[in-house]
Amino acid sequence: MYADLVLYNINQIFSPNDFGRPLKGTEMAQADIIQNGYIAVKDGKILKIGSGNVPKDILGSDTELKDLKGYTVTPGLIDSHTHLVHGGSRENEFNLKLSGVSYLDILKAGGGILSTVKATQNATFDELYDKAEASLNTMLIHGTTTVEGKSGYGLNWETEEKQLKVAKKLNENHPADIISTFMGAHAIPTEYKTEPEVFVKQLIEDMIPKVAQMDLAHFCDVFCEEGVFSVDQTRRILQSAKDSGLKLKIHADEIVSLGGAELAAEMGTHTADHLMAASEKGMELMAENNIIANLLPGTTFSLMKNTYADARKMLEKNLALALSTDYNPGSCPTENLQLIMQLGSLAMKMTPIEVFNAVTINGAYALDKATDRGSLKEGKNADLVVFNAPNLDYILYHFGVNHVKEVYKLGKLVVKDRNILL
């Protein structure tokens, strides 16, 4: 079988291990680092990967050859936690944050999520589409080929449906893949502040069944936090989602140690996200129940806190880690996953191999998509990033810039020199 494309003479290839499950603990420090390597692609899939000379039996007269001497190649990056589709922005809150006003206090004053809810409710479908498409372009240019996108800035059925349909259309039209998450339980709407149980009932009995019936999302997520949804409310919402056939995620222990990590273990969520205030017991229970800890250091950085999730302790407790941007208009307005990876090293002391495992193979498992992406196993999607860097370490050492030279999606060149090719 002849290859359609062969990338060869690659300075370094990062090839994650794939054991049929997320990498945990010390496994995250291991990978196959191939020097002077090649990757062959056929029909959008990985045909062969190795080092040294390219086997002649896969080279046909129509095989495209590309010399990548001096470059590093990895699987396509996977951003497994974003709030991609939303209206407006919140730079008006920036000075409040600088002066020390807390996120929860901004929320209580009608800002935060609630101001974005209003902007999203007022935005048209096309306005949301164009804004999200621009962000998705930025993500792709920085090497992200698969993105999770949450709803949650509607807090009513009409707007939640609009957000999810925007994501669905983008997934159909854009080179990057979008995995959708229903997050109607992102905040208590203003009109239900004195009777939150009425809103919880709407989520359980109306919105979640509709999302499942219309096949608008793969996951359901809940913001389990003080002043938002209690552990009991979160449990009931997640159970409804599970009963409807949706996979589960949870915003857990972001600000207050509420028991979100413990609930994630109890409910068998795919991931528990944030976890800056997670208890040691919660970490241990997550590890025992194979829950991925999805860490979002950009949020801690943007909120100007020093409460980064304790990645090293989590690894010591044999947890599987993913890293994501948490791209959103309030607490982390960046689409640049490379910056988040650099924070993973500089702020949370993760090694380069641990970081790249977190945004490739473990990112794929975090989105229930590891059967066809996240590693360079033969037969998987040829989603590839070519970095203008001689090795992995350089990408994280030289921070704050975009190292991407090229991006391939299903073997097709979609980014070249920071330009999207459509």
C-alpha positions, 0 to 999 in steps of 0.5 A, a space after each residue: 500500500 502506497 502512502 499519500 503523504 510522508 513526512 520524513 527526516 523529522 528531528 523529533 516525533 512525540 508518540 504517546 503510549 496508548 494502553 487503551 485507557 488514560 495514562 496515570 501517575 508515572 505513566 504520564 512521564 513516558 512516551 516514545 520519542 523518535 529521533 530522525 523519524 518519519 510518518 506515513 499517511 494513507 486516506 487520512 490515517 496513520 499508515 506507518 511511523 518509524 525512524 531512519 529511512 522511509 521503507 521503499 514499499 510504501 513510496 509510490 509515484 504519487 506519494 508526496 514527500 516533505 522533509 522536516 529536518 529540524 522540526 518536531 511533530 506531535 499528534 494534534 492537540 486536544 483542548 478538552 474544556 472550552 466555553 467556545 460559543 458565547 456572546 460579548 466579552 468582559 474586559 469591563 471587569 478587568 479593573 475590578 479583578 485587578 483591584 481585588 474584587 473576587 469572582 463570586 462577588 462580581 457574580 453576585 453583583 450581576 457580572 460574571 457569567 450572568 453578563 455573558 448570559 445576557 449577551 448570548 441571549 441577545 446575540 443572533 445565531 450568525 453572530 455567535 457562529 462568526 465569533 466562535 469561528 474566529 476563536 476556532 481559527 485561532 485554536 487551529 493556528 495554535 495546533 488544536 485539532 479537537 475542541 470541546 465546546 460547552 453551552 451554558 450561557 443561555 440558562 434557558 432552552 432557547 439560548 442553550 439550543 442556539 449555542 449547541 446548534 452553532 457548535 454543531 454547524 461549526 463542527 460540520 464546516 470547520 477543519 477542527 472537530 468540536 465535541 459538544 457539552 450541554 452545560 445548562 447548569 452553569 449558573 442559577 438564572 437571576 429569575 430563579 435566585 430565590 427558588 433554584 430548585 425550580 430551575 433544577 427541575 427544568 434542567 432535569 425534566 425538560 432541557 436534558 431530555 431534549 438535548 439527548 433526543 435531539 443529539 445536540 451534545 455528547 456530555 453534560 457538565 455542572 458547575 458544582 460550587 458554593 453559590 451555584 449548584 450544591 453537591 446534591 443538586 449536581 448529583 441529581 442533574 448528572 443522574 438525569 443526564 446519565 439516564 438520558 444517555 449523556 456522558 458526564 463532566 463536572 466543574 469541581 472544587 474550583 474555588 471552595 472544597 465542596 466535595 466535587 472530586 468525591 462526587 465525580 468518583 461517585 458518579 463516574 464522570 469522564 473528567 473532573 475539571 479545575 480541582 484547585 481546591 480538591 481534597 486529598 481524599 477526593 484525589 484518591 477516590 478519583 484515582 481509584 475510579 479512573 476519573 481524569 483530572 482536567 486541569 486549567 492553569 490559565 484560569 488560575 493565572 487569569 484570576 491572579 491567584 496562586 492556587 494552582 491545582 496540585 498536579 504533582 500531588 495528583 500524579 503521586 496519587 496515580 491520577 490521569 491528568 489532562 490540560 485545557 484552556 477553559 477558554 471563556 470570556 471571564 476567567 480565561 479569555 485565551 484560545 492558545 493551548 500552547 500557553 496553557 501547556 507552558 503554564 502546566 510546566 512553569 506553574 504546576 511543574 509538569 515535565 514536557 512529556 507529561 504536558 504533551 501526554 495531557 493534551 494528546 492521548 489523555 485529552 482524547 480520553 477526556 473527550 471519549 475520542 481516543 479510538 481514533 485520535 490522541 496518539 500516532 498509532 497506525 490506523 488512527 487519524 492523521 491529525 498532526 502538528 509540526 512545531 518549528 522547534 528541535 524538540 519538545 523541551 524547546 516548545 515549553 521553554 520558549 514561552 509566549 509565542 506560537 511555535 506551530 509551523 503546520 497543522 494536518 487534519 486527517 492528513 490534509 494540510 490545514 495550517 501553513 505558516 499561521 495561515 488557515 488553508 480552506 
